[in-house]
């Protein structure tokens, strides 16, 4: 699986994808994976990235490749 992926027409790294989901900088991000879901807004493909927004938190983020939709696994 490649480290970089195309999101909304731009090539992004795992860290950049995590920052798009988080809306802020992140400490670290794992490789991007295909999520097992479709975007609820446009039906496009969704990517998944696991990242650390802080030293004490590990988050799984989801971002549509085609539109602005993003979400994470926080309650």
FENTA-V744491 format. One record per residue. N is the residue number from 1. SS is DSSP state (~ for helix, > for strand, _ for the rest). OMEGA is omega in degrees with one decimal (999 if undefined). BURIAL is 1 if it has 9 or more other ideal C-beta (glycine too) atoms within 8 Angstrom, else 0. Layout:
n->N ss->SS omega->OMEGA burial->BURIAL
n->N ss->SS omega->OMEGA burial->BURIAL
This chain:
n->1 ss->_ omega->-179.8 burial->0
n->2 ss->_ omega->179.2 burial->0
n->3 ss->_ omega->-177.9 burial->0
n->4 ss->_ omega->179.8 burial->0
n->5 ss->> omega->177.8 burial->1
n->6 ss->> omega->177.6 burial->0
n->7 ss->> omega->-179.7 burial->1
n->8 ss->_ omega->175.5 burial->0
n->9 ss->_ omega->-179.9 burial->0
n->10 ss->> omega->176.2 burial->0
n->11 ss->> omega->-180.0 burial->0
n->12 ss->> omega->173.7 burial->1
n->13 ss->_ omega->175.9 burial->0
n->14 ss->~ omega->-179.0 burial->1
n->15 ss->~ omega->178.8 burial->1
n->16 ss->~ omega->177.0 burial->0
n->17 ss->~ omega->177.8 burial->1
n->18 ss->~ omega->178.5 burial->1
n->19 ss->~ omega->175.2 burial->1
n->20 ss->~ omega->178.8 burial->1
n->21 ss->~ omega->-174.4 burial->1
n->22 ss->~ omega->-175.7 burial->1
n->23 ss->_ omega->-179.3 burial->0
n->24 ss->_ omega->179.5 burial->0
n->25 ss->_ omega->178.9 burial->0
n->26 ss->_ omega->-178.3 burial->1
n->27 ss->_ omega->-173.0 burial->0
n->28 ss->> omega->178.1 burial->0
n->29 ss->> omega->176.7 burial->1
n->30 ss->_ omega->-179.6 burial->0
n->31 ss->_ omega->179.6 burial->0
n->32 ss->_ omega->177.2 burial->1
n->33 ss->> omega->173.3 burial->0
n->34 ss->> omega->177.1 burial->0
n->35 ss->> omega->179.6 burial->0
n->36 ss->> omega->-179.0 burial->0
n->37 ss->> omega->174.3 burial->0
n->38 ss->> omega->177.9 burial->0
n->39 ss->_ omega->178.7 burial->1
n->40 ss->_ omega->-179.0 burial->0
n->41 ss->_ omega->-173.6 burial->0
n->42 ss->_ omega->-179.4 burial->0
n->43 ss->_ omega->-179.4 burial->0
n->44 ss->_ omega->179.2 burial->1
n->45 ss->> omega->-179.3 burial->1
n->46 ss->> omega->175.8 burial->1
n->47 ss->> omega->-179.4 burial->1
n->48 ss->> omega->176.1 burial->1
n->49 ss->> omega->176.4 burial->1
n->50 ss->> omega->-175.1 burial->1
n->51 ss->> omega->178.6 burial->1
n->52 ss->> omega->176.0 burial->1
n->53 ss->> omega->177.1 burial->1
n->54 ss->> omega->-177.8 burial->0
n->55 ss->_ omega->-173.1 burial->0
n->56 ss->_ omega->-174.3 burial->0
n->57 ss->> omega->175.2 burial->0
n->58 ss->> omega->-173.3 burial->0
n->59 ss->> omega->169.9 burial->1
n->60 ss->> omega->-179.2 burial->1
n->61 ss->> omega->-179.9 burial->1
n->62 ss->> omega->-178.6 burial->1
n->63 ss->> omega->176.1 burial->1
n->64 ss->> omega->177.9 burial->1
n->65 ss->_ omega->-171.8 burial->1
n->66 ss->_ omega->-177.5 burial->0
n->67 ss->_ omega->-175.5 burial->1
n->68 ss->_ omega->-175.3 burial->0
n->69 ss->_ omega->175.3 burial->1
n->70 ss->> omega->-180.0 burial->1
n->71 ss->> omega->174.6 burial->0
n->72 ss->> omega->-175.1 burial->1
n->73 ss->_ omega->176.8 burial->0
n->74 ss->_ omega->178.1 burial->0
n->75 ss->_ omega->999 burial->0
